[in-house]
Amino acid sequence: MRSDPPSEAAYDGMRLRQWSRGAARSAGIERRDLMKLVAAASVAGPLAGLAGPAHAAPTAASPAPGIVKPLPPELFTVRDTNAETNFAALSDTGLLTPADRFFVRNHTATPRIDASDWRLTVWGSGLNGPAVEFTYEELRALPSVTRTAFIECAGNARNFYTTQQNQQVTGTTWTLGAIGTARWRGARLADVLRRAGIGRDAVDVMPRGLDDEVISDGINLGRVRRPMPVAKALDDVLLAYEMNGEPLPPDHGYPVRLIVPSWIGIASLKWVGDIEVSAEPLFSPWNTSIYRLFGTAYPPEGAPMFQQTLKSAFEVAPGASFTAGRRHVLTGRSWSGGAPVRTVEVSTDGGVRWRRARLLDEPRSGSWVRWSADWLPRDRGPAVLLARATDRTGRTQPEVSVHNTQGFLFDAVVRHEVQVV
């Protein structure tokens, strides 16, 4: 009987302990270099030098040259090599996020890949035989699965550690728009691994992307890669080639990306080119120095990352104006990596009084839920809108999020400032 896969935190914590005593292999990077990065992150938090090869400077026509799709300012806020969705731009989109409004998280730049030349190589000591290759057409010929799921950057809402809690953090200053929900179609990773001959002694599966190698503080980290346990790989992970019924756009992983439900966004790797199947535990920079929790609330070696947190966001632009004495309908979305959202409450007076919002979708695991609430503002001047969700585990968004130096997993209620005129 197949056992349930471990949680992301349990798996990551186990691998951290193994790596610390030399029992897990630092795949693709010298152990001494990885230890330098961990030591730097544990002291100061940042990986300030995180970068890839140089690209053209931003221009008015191309504010993020490493991104292929248009980035009109009414839809996106450009943040270095990334593009954050403006949440107000989602108000007329329905449950699914259109590709033209889906956020972009790039470590370097979007690669341009011809599907006819693309190959997926599955290799490693955890296979019963030699490496196996799959073409794009061979992958598409496998039985397909369609799944609706959100992908969220682990640093989503990072900016609020500073603006709401007066705490310094490092990394991309996302507000709440580093998330999107789509209907993904692809092959089960489990089917690919079984066709490649995964062995009974395999313990880890590590996909690697085809984007540029990443350089941090003069150390070449190689291409983005992050291991997962075999139990997770054989459970609900997809090798997706469609997004909302269309082939993946280049910025979102064309020709093939991973979808790893409930795990942090980095696990849903884009532009997959090869997958190592290992009979020994694996580690990479993307789950040691990067994507690890450091700070006074955590041990010196850092704490494991875990599933996405609970968040809520208004589909209202910051500083938006509302007419006094007129009824308005406030809309927004809430989501949780742990369980379906159960209830959403809103406050239009800065948290003095709370009331239930109307849920517009059937809450489902791995997806967000839309909601609405009426508001009749009477007094002119500044106002603060708040929204807080509770999921089916009973967890509710707190007033303050536990600080970590790299600004991950912010889950506190966000103050949304508007004007009544």
C-alpha positions as CSV (number, residue, x, y, z in Angstrom):
1,M,0.0,0.0,0.0
2,R,1.4,3.4,-1.0
3,S,2.1,5.8,1.8
4,D,1.2,9.4,1.7
5,P,4.0,11.7,0.6
6,P,5.7,13.7,3.4
7,S,4.9,17.4,3.8
8,E,7.3,19.8,2.2
9,A,8.5,20.9,5.7
10,A,9.0,17.4,6.9
11,Y,10.9,16.3,3.8
12,D,13.0,19.5,3.8
13,G,13.9,19.2,7.5
14,M,15.0,15.6,7.1
15,R,17.2,16.5,4.1
16,L,18.7,19.4,6.0
17,R,19.7,17.2,8.9
18,Q,21.2,14.7,6.4
19,W,23.1,17.3,4.5
20,S,24.5,18.8,7.7
21,R,26.1,15.5,8.6
22,G,27.3,14.8,5.1
23,A,24.6,12.2,4.3
24,A,23.0,14.1,1.5
25,R,24.7,15.0,-1.8
26,S,25.0,18.6,-2.8
27,A,24.0,18.0,-6.4
28,G,25.7,20.2,-9.0
29,I,27.7,22.5,-6.6
30,E,30.7,22.0,-4.4
31,R,29.7,21.4,-0.7
32,R,32.2,24.1,0.5
33,D,30.5,26.7,-1.8
34,L,27.1,25.7,-0.6
35,M,28.2,26.0,3.0
36,K,29.5,29.5,2.3
37,L,26.1,30.5,1.0
38,V,24.3,29.0,4.0
39,A,26.6,30.8,6.4
40,A,26.0,34.1,4.6
41,A,22.3,33.6,4.6
42,S,22.2,32.7,8.3
43,V,24.0,35.8,9.3
44,A,22.5,38.5,7.1
45,G,19.7,36.8,5.3
46,P,20.4,38.0,1.8
47,L,21.7,36.4,-1.4
48,A,22.3,39.9,-2.7
49,G,24.4,38.8,-5.6
50,L,21.8,36.4,-7.0
51,A,21.9,37.0,-10.7
52,G,22.4,35.3,-14.0
53,P,24.1,36.4,-17.2
54,A,23.8,40.1,-18.0
55,H,20.8,41.2,-20.1
56,A,19.8,44.4,-21.8
57,A,18.8,47.3,-19.6
58,P,15.1,48.0,-19.1
59,T,13.6,50.5,-21.5
60,A,10.2,52.2,-21.8
61,A,9.2,49.7,-24.5
62,S,10.7,46.7,-22.7
63,P,10.7,47.3,-18.9
64,A,11.8,43.7,-18.2
65,P,13.8,42.5,-21.3
66,G,14.1,39.0,-20.0
67,I,10.3,38.6,-20.2
68,V,8.7,37.8,-23.5
69,K,5.1,38.9,-23.2
70,P,3.9,42.5,-23.0
71,L,3.8,44.0,-19.6
72,P,1.3,46.9,-19.7
73,P,1.5,49.0,-16.5
74,E,-2.2,48.6,-15.9
75,L,-1.7,44.9,-15.6
76,F,1.8,44.5,-14.1
77,T,4.4,46.1,-11.9
78,V,7.9,45.1,-13.1
79,R,10.3,44.1,-10.3
80,D,13.8,43.4,-11.8
81,T,13.6,40.2,-13.8
82,N,10.0,39.6,-12.6
83,A,6.5,41.0,-13.2
84,E,3.9,41.2,-10.5
85,T,0.2,41.1,-11.4
86,N,-1.7,44.2,-10.2
87,F,-4.5,42.6,-8.2
88,A,-7.1,45.1,-9.4
89,A,-6.5,43.7,-12.9
90,L,-8.1,40.4,-11.8
91,S,-11.5,41.8,-11.0
92,D,-13.0,40.7,-14.4
93,T,-11.1,37.5,-15.0
94,G,-13.1,34.8,-13.3
95,L,-11.5,32.0,-11.3
96,L,-8.7,31.4,-13.7
97,T,-5.9,33.8,-14.3
98,P,-5.4,34.5,-18.1
99,A,-1.9,34.0,-19.3
100,D,-1.5,37.6,-20.2
101,R,-2.1,38.6,-16.6
102,F,-0.3,35.7,-14.8
103,F,2.7,36.9,-12.8
104,V,6.3,36.1,-14.0
105,R,9.1,34.9,-11.6
106,N,12.4,34.5,-13.5
107,H,15.7,33.8,-11.9
108,T,17.4,35.0,-15.1
109,A,15.5,35.3,-18.4
110,T,12.9,33.4,-20.3
111,P,14.6,31.0,-22.7
112,R,13.2,30.5,-26.2
113,I,12.9,26.8,-26.8
114,D,11.7,24.9,-30.0
115,A,9.4,22.0,-28.9
116,S,10.6,19.9,-31.9
117,D,14.2,20.1,-30.5
118,W,13.2,19.7,-26.8
119,R,14.1,16.5,-25.0
120,L,13.3,15.4,-21.4
121,T,16.2,13.3,-20.1
122,V,15.5,11.1,-17.1
123,W,18.6,9.7,-15.5
124,G,20.4,8.8,-12.3
125,S,21.3,6.1,-9.8
126,G,17.6,5.6,-8.9
127,L,16.8,4.1,-12.3
128,N,17.0,0.4,-13.0
129,G,18.8,1.1,-16.3
130,P,20.4,3.8,-18.4
131,A,19.0,7.3,-19.0
132,V,15.7,7.6,-21.0
133,E,14.7,10.4,-23.3
134,F,11.2,11.7,-24.1
135,T,10.3,14.0,-27.0
136,Y,7.5,16.5,-26.7
137,E,5.2,14.4,-28.8
138,E,6.0,11.3,-26.7
139,L,5.1,13.2,-23.6
140,R,1.9,14.4,-25.0
141,A,1.0,10.9,-26.1
142,L,0.9,9.7,-22.5
143,P,-2.4,9.7,-20.6
144,S,-3.2,13.3,-19.7
145,V,-4.5,14.9,-16.5
146,T,-6.1,18.3,-16.0
147,R,-5.8,20.1,-12.7
148,T,-6.7,23.6,-11.5
149,A,-4.1,24.9,-9.1
150,F,-2.5,28.1,-8.0
151,I,1.2,28.8,-8.2
152,E,2.6,31.3,-5.7
153,C,6.1,32.7,-5.1
154,A,7.3,32.0,-1.6
155,G,8.1,35.7,-1.3
156,N,4.6,36.9,-2.2
157,A,3.6,39.8,0.1
158,R,7.3,40.2,1.2
159,N,7.0,44.0,1.0
160,F,4.6,44.1,4.0
161,Y,7.3,42.9,6.4
162,T,8.8,46.3,5.9
163,T,5.8,48.6,5.2
164,Q,3.5,47.1,7.9
165,Q,5.9,45.5,10.5
166,N,8.9,47.8,10.1
167,Q,11.2,44.8,9.6
168,Q,14.0,44.6,7.0
169,V,14.0,41.8,4.6
170,T,15.8,41.0,1.3
171,G,14.5,39.9,-2.1
172,T,12.0,41.0,-4.6
173,T,9.5,43.5,-3.0
174,W,6.3,41.7,-4.0
175,T,3.0,43.0,-2.7
176,L,0.2,40.4,-3.2
177,G,0.4,39.7,-6.9
178,A,3.0,37.0,-7.2
179,I,0.2,34.3,-7.5
180,G,-2.0,33.0,-10.3
181,T,-4.5,30.2,-10.7
182,A,-4.7,28.2,-14.0
183,R,-6.0,25.0,-15.4
184,W,-3.0,22.9,-16.2
185,R,-2.9,19.9,-18.5
186,G,-0.1,17.4,-18.8
187,A,1.3,14.0,-18.1
188,R,1.7,12.5,-14.6
189,L,5.3,12.7,-13.5
190,A,4.7,9.2,-12.0
191,D,3.9,7.8,-15.5
192,V,7.2,9.2,-16.9
193,L,9.2,7.9,-14.0
194,R,7.7,4.4,-14.3
195,R,8.4,4.3,-18.0
196,A,11.9,5.4,-17.4
197,G,12.3,2.5,-15.0
198,I,12.4,4.0,-11.5
199,G,13.9,1.6,-9.0
200,R,12.8,0.5,-5.6
201,D,15.9,2.2,-4.0
202,A,15.1,5.7,-5.5
203,V,14.6,8.3,-2.8
204,D,14.8,11.7,-4.5
205,V,13.7,13.2,-7.8
206,M,15.2,16.5,-8.9
207,P,14.0,18.3,-12.0
208,R,16.3,21.0,-13.6
209,G,15.3,23.9,-15.8
210,L,16.7,25.0,-19.1
211,D,17.1,28.7,-18.2
212,D,20.5,30.3,-17.7
213,E,22.8,29.3,-14.9
214,V,22.5,31.5,-11.8
215,I,25.5,33.3,-10.2
216,S,25.5,34.4,-6.6
217,D,28.3,36.2,-4.9
218,G,30.7,34.9,-7.6
219,I,29.6,31.3,-7.1
220,N,28.0,29.5,-10.1
221,L,24.9,27.7,-8.7
222,G,24.1,26.1,-12.0
223,R,20.6,25.9,-13.4
224,V,17.6,26.1,-11.1
225,R,16.8,22.7,-9.6
226,R,15.0,21.5,-6.5
227,P,14.6,17.9,-5.3
228,M,11.4,16.3,-4.0
229,P,10.8,12.9,-2.4
230,V,9.9,10.0,-4.6
231,A,6.5,9.7,-2.7
232,K,5.6,13.2,-3.8
233,A,6.8,12.7,-7.4
234,L,4.6,9.6,-7.7
235,D,1.6,11.3,-6.1
236,D,0.1,14.4,-7.7
237,V,2.9,16.1,-9.7
238,L,2.3,17.0,-13.4
239,L,4.6,17.7,-16.3
240,A,2.3,20.3,-17.8
241,Y,2.3,21.4,-21.4
242,E,-1.0,23.4,-21.4
243,M,-2.2,26.4,-19.5
244,N,-5.9,27.3,-19.6
245,G,-6.4,25.1,-22.7
246,E,-3.5,26.5,-24.7
247,P,0.2,25.5,-25.0
248,L,2.3,27.0,-22.3
249,P,3.5,30.6,-23.1
250,P,7.3,31.0,-23.0
251,D,7.3,33.0,-19.8
252,H,5.3,30.2,-18.1
253,G,7.5,27.3,-18.9
254,Y,7.0,26.3,-22.6
255,P,7.3,23.6,-23.7
256,V,7.0,21.8,-20.3
257,R,6.9,22.7,-16.7
258,L,6.2,21.1,-13.4
259,I,3.1,21.6,-11.3
260,V,3.6,20.6,-7.7
261,P,0.4,21.2,-5.8
262,S,0.5,22.8,-2.4
263,W,4.3,23.2,-2.4
264,I,6.0,26.7,-2.7
265,G,6.3,28.1,-6.2
266,I,9.9,27.2,-6.8
267,A,8.9,23.5,-6.8
268,S,6.8,24.1,-9.9
269,L,9.9,24.4,-12.0
270,K,9.6,26.0,-15.5
271,W,11.3,24.8,-18.8
272,V,12.1,21.3,-17.5
273,G,15.0,19.8,-19.4
274,D,16.1,16.8,-17.3
275,I,15.2,14.9,-14.1
276,E,17.6,13.2,-11.9
277,V,16.3,10.1,-10.1
278,S,18.7,9.4,-7.2
279,A,19.2,6.5,-4.8
280,E,20.8,8.9,-2.3
281,P,19.4,12.0,-0.7
282,L,19.9,15.2,-2.8
283,F,20.3,18.9,-1.9
284,S,20.6,22.0,-4.1
285,P,21.0,25.7,-3.3
286,W,17.3,26.1,-3.8
287,N,16.5,24.4,-0.6
288,T,19.5,25.3,1.5
289,S,20.6,28.9,1.3
290,I,17.8,30.0,-1.0
291,Y,14.2,29.3,0.1
292,R,15.0,28.7,3.8
293,L,13.8,30.5,6.9
294,F,16.5,32.5,8.8
295,G,16.1,34.9,11.6
296,T,15.8,35.2,15.4
297,A,12.7,32.9,15.5
298,Y,14.7,30.1,13.7
299,P,17.8,28.0,14.4
300,P,21.2,29.2,13.0
301,E,21.1,26.7,10.2
302,G,17.7,27.9,9.1
303,A,14.3,26.2,9.2
304,P,12.6,24.3,6.3
305,M,10.2,26.0,4.0
306,F,6.7,24.6,4.1
307,Q,3.5,24.8,2.2
308,Q,2.0,28.1,1.1
309,T,0.4,30.2,3.8
310,L,-3.0,31.8,4.1
311,K,-3.6,35.1,2.4
312,S,-6.3,37.5,1.2
313,A,-6.3,40.4,-1.3
314,F,-8.7,43.0,-2.4
315,E,-9.2,43.5,-6.2
316,V,-8.8,47.2,-5.5
317,A,-5.9,49.5,-6.6
318,P,-4.0,51.0,-3.7
319,G,-5.2,54.5,-2.9
320,A,-8.4,54.0,-4.9
321,S,-11.3,56.5,-4.4
322,F,-14.8,55.6,-3.3
323,T,-17.8,58.0,-3.2
324,A,-19.3,58.7,0.2
325,G,-22.9,57.9,0.6
326,R,-23.0,55.4,-2.3
327,R,-23.1,51.6,-2.0
328,H,-20.0,49.8,-3.4
329,V,-19.2,46.2,-3.9
330,L,-15.7,45.2,-2.7
331,T,-14.3,42.1,-4.3
332,G,-11.2,40.0,-3.6
333,R,-9.7,36.5,-3.3
334,S,-8.4,34.3,-0.5
335,W,-6.3,31.2,-0.6
336,S,-4.4,28.7,1.5
337,G,-1.8,26.0,0.8
338,G,-3.0,23.9,3.7
339,A,-6.7,23.4,3.1
340,P,-9.7,25.0,1.3
341,V,-10.7,28.4,2.6
342,R,-13.7,28.1,4.9
343,T,-14.7,31.7,5.6
344,V,-13.6,35.3,4.7
345,E,-14.2,38.3,6.9
346,V,-13.8,42.0,5.9
347,S,-13.4,45.2,7.8
348,T,-13.9,48.6,6.4
349,D,-12.9,50.6,9.5
350,G,-9.4,49.4,10.1
351,G,-10.3,46.3,12.1
352,V,-12.8,47.7,14.6
353,R,-15.7,45.6,13.2
354,W,-15.7,42.5,11.0
355,R,-18.3,40.8,8.9
356,R,-18.6,37.8,6.7
357,A,-17.9,38.2,3.0
358,R,-19.9,36.2,0.4
359,L,-18.0,33.4,-1.2
360,L,-18.4,33.3,-4.9
361,D,-16.8,29.9,-5.5
362,E,-16.9,26.4,-4.0
363,P,-13.7,26.3,-1.9
364,R,-11.3,23.7,-3.2
365,S,-7.9,22.5,-2.2
366,G,-5.1,24.1,-4.2
367,S,-7.3,26.9,-5.6
368,W,-8.3,30.3,-4.4
369,V,-11.9,31.5,-3.7
370,R,-13.4,34.8,-4.8
371,W,-15.6,36.8,-2.5
372,S,-17.5,40.1,-2.3
373,A,-18.9,42.4,0.4
374,D,-21.1,45.5,0.2
375,W,-19.7,48.8,1.6
376,L,-21.6,52.1,2.2
377,P,-18.9,54.6,3.3
378,R,-20.3,57.7,5.0
379,D,-17.4,59.8,6.1
380,R,-14.9,61.3,3.7
381,G,-11.2,60.8,4.2
382,P,-8.7,58.0,4.3
383,A,-10.0,54.5,5.1
384,V,-8.4,51.1,5.7
385,L,-9.9,47.9,4.2
386,L,-8.9,44.6,5.8
387,A,-9.7,41.0,4.8
388,R,-8.8,37.8,6.7
389,A,-9.5,34.2,5.8
390,T,-9.9,31.0,7.8
391,D,-9.2,27.7,6.2
392,R,-10.7,24.3,7.1
393,T,-7.9,23.4,9.4
394,G,-9.1,26.3,11.6
395,R,-6.1,28.5,10.9
396,T,-6.9,32.2,10.6
397,Q,-4.7,35.0,9.2
398,P,-2.8,36.6,12.2
399,E,-2.3,40.3,12.8
400,V,1.5,39.9,12.6
401,S,3.6,37.5,10.5
402,V,6.7,35.8,12.0
403,H,9.7,37.6,10.6
404,N,12.4,35.9,8.6
405,T,15.3,37.7,7.0
406,Q,14.5,36.7,3.4
407,G,10.9,37.7,3.7
408,F,9.1,34.4,2.9
409,L,5.6,33.2,3.7
410,F,4.0,36.5,4.9
411,D,0.5,35.6,6.1
412,A,-0.7,38.5,8.2
413,V,-3.8,40.6,7.4
414,V,-2.8,43.3,4.9
415,R,-3.9,46.9,5.4
416,H,-5.4,48.2,2.1
417,E,-5.5,52.0,2.2
418,V,-8.1,53.9,0.1
419,Q,-9.8,57.3,0.0
420,V,-13.5,58.2,0.5
421,V,-14.4,61.3,-1.4
